[in-house]
Amino acid sequence: MNRSEQLFERAKNVIPGGVNSPVRAFQAVGGRPRFIAKAEKEMITDVDGNTYIDYIGSWGPMILGHNHPAIREAAMEAAGRGLSFGASCPAEVEMAELICQMVPSIELVRMVNSGTEAVMSALRVARGYTGKNKIIKFEGCYHGHCDSMLVKAGSGVMTSGVPDSAGVPEGCAKDTLTAVYNDADSVRSLFSQFPGEIAAVIVEPVAANMGVVVPKEGFLSELRRICDEEKALLIFDEVITGFRLGFDGAQGYYGVTPDLTTFGKIIGAGMPVGAYGGRREIMEMVSPVGSVYQAGTLSGNPVAMAAGLAQLHILKENPKIYEEMNAMGDYFRAELSQLVKTAGAPCRVTGVGSLSCLFFTGEEVVDYRSAKTSDVSAFADYFRYMLAHGIYVAPSQFEAIFLSSVHTKEDVDRTLTVIEDYWKEKAHR
Ligand SMILES: *Cc1c(COP(=O)(O)O)cnc(C)c1O
C-alpha cells in the first residue's frame, strides 16, 4: 500500500467513509482518494510524491492558484495577531465594504462560515421578509447540505419536495418546490399552483453542480420578471460563480439583478467563509436590526477575512485576470470540442468563463435530466486515465473543471493531449 492508501485505511476507521466530504471518496469513479501533501499554483502533490495539474482548485476558491504568496502572508500576518476575538475586527468592515462596492445589488452583507450557512440564512431572510414559506429550487442545483435544500422533484415538476437524504423530515422538504433548469414555464406553473405561498426562487445562475449547465438566453431575466410579478425574492447562489465570472459574478455577467446573493469559496480564498447579502430593506430583517435570527461564533474571523480580502484585492486590482482566464476557458472548450469531434466521442463540452465540463453524453445538456443521460462509467474510465497521467479533474461527472488564473497554455495543451491520447488508446482497446 502506498501512503495515500494507508491514510485512507486509517481514515475509514475513524471518519465516515474516510472523508469529511463525500465527493472526496472517489466513490463515483472507483479507486482510492489521493491524500494531498501540498499544492502550489496550478499543481497539487499527493503524499506519495505524485504531482498533478489540478482542475478542482479546492472546488473553486483557489482562483489565483494554490498557495498564493500574498494571500498566505496576509493570513499569517493576521494569525500573528490572534486567531479569533469573538468581537468585531477591522477586516470584517473592509470585506463588507469591498463586497458592497463590487456587487451593485448588495447594500448590506453578513459574513458566515460556509456556503451552506449562507444559503440557509438567505432562505430564512427571504421567508421572514415575504412572510411566505415555500421556496422554488431547480433540479440538479446544489445549495449546500441544509435540510430544505436536499430535495429534488419526486415526480417531476409541480410536486412538493420529497427529501433526497435520510434524516431530513418531510416537514422540512414540503416547502421546497422543484422546477426544471432553463425552463421558466416550470417556474410559472409552480407559482400558479401555489399562489401567494412562494417566498423565493433560488438558482445557481450558472449551474455548476450537475456538471456545468449554462443558462439559456433570457432564462435568468425571465426568473427576474416572474419574481417581480409574484412578489417573491430572487436569490442567486453565487457560491461558485461569485468573483469567478467577473468581479460582479454571474449577475454582472448576465446583467440580471437578484434580491439576495450568497457567496462562499472564492471570498474565503481557501478559508471557511460564506456570505449573504442584498438590498438594504431586505437585509435589515437580520438580527440585531430585525427579527430574523442568525449568528456565528467564528463569523468574520480575522484570519479568514485577511485571506479573502487579499484575494479579492488582487482580483480587483487586476481586472485583466478575468479576461485572460475566461479567454483560456474559451480556448480550452474550443479545442476540446474539436477533439471530441475528431474522436467521434459521444461527448458534449459545456461551460462559460473558467468553468467547463466534459459530459459523456451525445445529448445537448440543458438541465438535470439531460445531464443525467451521461455515461458515468465512461466518465470513470476517463477519470482514472487522466489521474494516472497527471491530470487531477473532479472525481465525478457532475462537477466543474475549474481553471485558475495561473493555468498556462502549456498546462491546457498538455491536458488536451492526454485526453486525445485517451481516446486514441480507447479506440485500440
Ligand atoms: C459549494 C456550494 C455550496 C455550499 O458551500 P459549502 O461551503 O460547501 O457549504 C452552496 N452552493 C453552491 C452553488 C455551491 O457550489
The ligand as a Gaussian input file, in Angstrom:
#p B3LYP/6-31G(d) Opt

LIG

0 1
 C      -20.225000      24.645000      -2.684000
 C      -21.589000      25.216000      -2.850000
 C      -22.433000      25.461000      -1.749000
 C      -22.088000      25.022000      -0.364000
 O      -20.960000      25.631000       0.130000
 P      -20.148000      24.929000       1.359000
 O      -19.105000      25.920000       1.687000
 O      -19.654000      23.644000       0.821000
 O      -21.150000      24.728000       2.443000
 C      -23.620000      26.123000      -1.965000
 N      -23.988000      26.497000      -3.201000
 C      -23.233000      26.265000      -4.282000
 C      -23.666000      26.746000      -5.622000
 C      -22.013000      25.590000      -4.144000
 O      -21.288000      25.307000      -5.223000

